[in-house]
């Protein structure tokens, strides 16, 4: 009896370990990732506004239909990346995704930033240059260090009413995003 319980407990533990390993490795086996889906968009070093999600239509990126989205792809190997713009007086957020789809940094206007988004994104080598004061940056710039060179910058705006969406998307399109040579 005791031996049977021991084998059953061992089987459950081994099954749990196998289950966790499979769950953690499945994303690496995906043939088409979110990065691949947005690679065809004209978002390299510029803000690209995603079309609104309409009810009943395919939503492959899983977007919230109430939000306005802007995407910008940058490669820090080309130089530091900068995101600059004035956001509408409503909730907004910005997130940096690496090629694997992992959020490496995220912030919102509720973090005390206000309406002005001024962010500089640097890799480790550029951060060293920044620390040695070999890179000039504007005062008040939010400095973010990234372990990955290839990044997707996602800016989300939450218009308080559907009638304001077009104005919010225009403000989002005015956001400057891209790399500059050090």
C-alpha positions in Angstrom: 0.0 0.0 0.0 2.8 2.5 1.0 4.7 1.6 -2.1 1.7 2.3 -4.3 1.2 5.7 -2.7 4.9 6.5 -3.2 4.7 5.6 -6.9 1.5 7.7 -7.3 3.1 10.7 -5.6 6.2 10.4 -7.7 4.1 10.2 -10.8 2.2 13.3 -9.9 5.4 15.2 -9.2 7.0 14.1 -12.5 3.8 14.9 -14.4 3.7 18.4 -12.8 7.3 19.0 -13.8 6.7 17.8 -17.4 3.6 20.0 -17.6 5.5 23.1 -16.5 8.3 22.5 -18.9 5.9 22.1 -21.8 4.0 25.2 -20.9 7.2 27.3 -20.7 8.7 26.0 -24.0 5.5 26.3 -26.1 6.0 30.0 -26.9 9.5 29.3 -28.3 8.0 26.8 -30.7 5.4 29.2 -32.2 5.8 29.7 -35.9 4.4 33.2 -35.9 5.0 35.5 -33.0 3.6 39.0 -32.3 7.0 40.3 -33.6 6.4 38.6 -36.9 2.9 39.9 -37.1 4.0 43.6 -36.8 7.2 43.2 -38.9 5.3 43.9 -42.0 3.9 47.2 -40.7 5.7 50.4 -41.6 6.8 51.0 -38.0 10.6 51.1 -38.3 11.7 54.3 -36.4 8.3 55.9 -36.8 5.0 55.7 -35.0 2.5 53.6 -36.8 -1.2 53.8 -35.7 -3.0 50.5 -35.7 -6.5 50.5 -37.2 -9.3 50.3 -34.6 -10.5 46.8 -33.8 -14.1 46.4 -35.0 -16.5 44.0 -33.3 -16.8 40.7 -35.1 -13.6 41.1 -37.1 -10.4 39.1 -36.5 -8.2 40.4 -33.7 -4.9 38.5 -34.1 -3.0 40.8 -31.7 -5.6 40.6 -29.0 -6.1 44.3 -28.8 -8.7 46.1 -26.6 -11.2 47.8 -29.0 -11.5 50.8 -26.6 -7.9 51.8 -26.9 -5.9 53.6 -29.6 -2.5 51.9 -30.3 0.7 53.2 -31.8 3.7 51.0 -32.6 7.3 51.9 -33.3 10.2 49.4 -34.0 13.7 50.5 -33.1 17.1 48.9 -33.2 19.5 50.2 -30.6 22.4 49.0 -32.7 21.7 52.0 -34.9 21.9 54.4 -31.9 19.9 55.4 -28.9 16.1 55.5 -29.4 13.9 58.4 -28.4 10.2 58.7 -27.9 8.8 62.2 -27.6 5.4 63.7 -27.6 2.5 65.4 -25.8 -0.3 63.0 -24.9 -3.9 63.9 -24.5 -5.2 64.5 -21.0 -6.4 60.9 -20.4 -4.9 57.6 -19.5 -2.0 56.5 -21.6 0.8 53.9 -21.2 4.0 53.0 -23.0 5.7 49.6 -23.0 8.9 48.2 -24.5 8.8 44.6 -25.9 11.8 42.6 -26.9 11.8 40.2 -29.9 10.5 37.3 -27.7 7.4 39.4 -26.7 8.6 40.0 -23.2 7.8 43.5 -21.7 11.2 44.9 -20.6 9.9 48.3 -19.4 6.5 49.8 -18.9 5.1 53.1 -17.5 1.9 55.1 -17.5 1.0 58.7 -17.1 -0.1 57.8 -13.5 3.5 57.4 -12.6 3.8 61.2 -12.3 4.9 61.8 -15.8 1.9 63.9 -16.8 1.1 64.6 -20.4 4.6 64.8 -21.8 6.3 61.7 -22.9 10.1 62.2 -23.2 11.9 58.8 -23.1 15.4 57.8 -24.1 16.1 54.1 -24.6 19.7 52.9 -24.4 21.6 49.6 -24.6 24.3 48.8 -22.0 27.2 50.4 -24.1 25.2 53.5 -24.7 24.3 53.7 -21.0 28.0 53.6 -20.2 28.6 56.5 -22.6 25.7 58.3 -20.9 27.3 57.8 -17.5 30.6 59.1 -18.8 28.7 62.2 -20.1 29.7 61.4 -23.7 26.1 61.5 -24.8 24.0 64.7 -24.5 20.5 64.3 -23.4 17.7 66.7 -22.6 17.0 67.5 -19.0 14.0 65.6 -17.7 14.4 62.7 -20.2 13.2 59.4 -18.8 16.3 57.1 -19.3 15.6 53.4 -19.9 18.3 50.8 -20.3 17.4 47.7 -22.4 19.2 44.4 -22.6 17.9 43.9 -26.1 18.8 46.0 -29.2 15.6 45.2 -31.1 12.6 46.6 -29.4 8.9 47.3 -30.2 7.5 50.4 -28.5 3.8 50.2 -27.9 1.9 53.4 -26.8 -1.7 53.0 -25.7 -4.2 55.8 -25.3 -7.6 55.5 -23.7 -10.1 58.0 -25.2 -12.8 58.7 -22.7 -15.4 58.6 -25.4 -15.5 57.0 -28.9 -16.1 60.4 -30.5 -12.6 61.5 -29.3 -10.8 58.6 -30.9 -9.8 60.3 -34.1 -8.3 63.3 -32.1 -6.4 60.9 -29.9 -5.1 58.9 -32.8 -3.9 62.2 -34.4 -2.0 63.0 -31.2 -0.5 59.6 -31.2 0.6 60.0 -34.8 2.4 63.2 -33.8 4.6 61.3 -31.3 8.2 61.2 -32.6 9.9 57.8 -32.3 13.2 56.6 -33.7 17.0 56.2 -33.3 19.7 58.8 -33.4 23.4 58.4 -33.9 25.3 59.0 -30.6 
